[in-house]
Amino acid sequence: MNKRDYYYWEAKRRGYKSRASLKLIQIDDRFYLLKSGYHVLDLGASPGGWIQVVLERTGSNGHVVAIDIAPLRIRDPRVKFLRMDVLNHEVFEGLKEYVPFDVVLSDMAPKLSGVSSWDHGRSMELAERALEIAMHTLRTGGHFLVKIFRGDMEKNYVKKCKQYFDMVKVHKPKASSPKSAEIYVICKRFKLESTP
Ligand SMILES: C[S@@+](CC[C@H](N)C(=O)[O-])C[C@H]1O[C@@H](n2cnc3c(N)ncnc32)[C@H](O)[C@@H]1O
């Protein structure tokens, strides 16, 4: 069995909707982003593997606001789903009543074309938008986790994150396929006050 199959079956065995859950578990076990009672924004949340992990780790007082262009089939009173495109300007209006968040997560990914420079560009557009949303919705001291596809704009993005967060690390969890260009940027302790 190759690595990809192992994480696929492991996620299934543990009742998760996607292998992505195991990536978030590995990241959170190492960087401690989620805590009981936290209020979390999950960008690109479908089919809901990260939401399952967030609900487990934030407990009965935790809440998730989930956004995706695709439908989501999780019914839980702690989850509020907003079906929208994050690039749409209405996203800030939609989030107004839920701010501030303790953690903003983004596992958003474009539809892959197979052309790495194009996929990198589209992924960076989503990551820039996720950072912009985090800056408007995070509480001071809050955390931000974002997926990007590696490429030449990565360095500047990480540099930018460092202006706004105390600690920034780039990490690829074991559950992420080595063949995939995806990596995660982990940003801890937002230094500013959000500007809704
Ligand atoms: C890798 S999947 C996320 C998997 C999810 N974290 C999970 O654990 O189930 C990426 C998601 O990003 C969403 N997405 C891509 N572009 C988006 C956009 N502009 N606005 C909102 N969601 C977007 C896709 O629809 C897709 O569901």
The ligand as a Gaussian input file, in Angstrom:
#p B3LYP/6-31G(d) Opt

LIG

0 1
 C       -8.985000      20.769000      -0.686000
 S      -10.652000      21.237000      -0.636000
 C      -10.893000      21.555000       1.079000
 C      -11.023000      20.302000       1.903000
 C      -11.527000      20.605000       3.300000
 N      -10.532000      21.317000       4.079000
 C      -11.875000      19.333000       4.039000
 O      -11.196000      19.031000       5.011000
 O      -12.833000      18.663000       3.683000
 C      -10.588000      22.873000      -1.299000
 C      -11.921000      23.605000      -1.291000
 O      -11.688000      24.973000      -1.648000
 C      -12.902000      25.434000      -2.238000
 N      -12.682000      26.693000      -2.954000
 C      -11.874000      26.895000      -4.025000
 N      -11.989000      28.167000      -4.441000
 C      -12.856000      28.795000      -3.600000
 C      -13.388000      30.103000      -3.532000
 N      -13.025000      31.061000      -4.426000
 N      -14.272000      30.403000      -2.552000
 C      -14.646000      29.453000      -1.653000
 N      -14.192000      28.172000      -1.684000
 C      -13.306000      27.851000      -2.650000
 C      -13.286000      24.268000      -3.158000
 O      -14.645000      24.339000      -3.533000
 C      -12.941000      23.047000      -2.296000
 O      -14.077000      22.564000      -1.615000

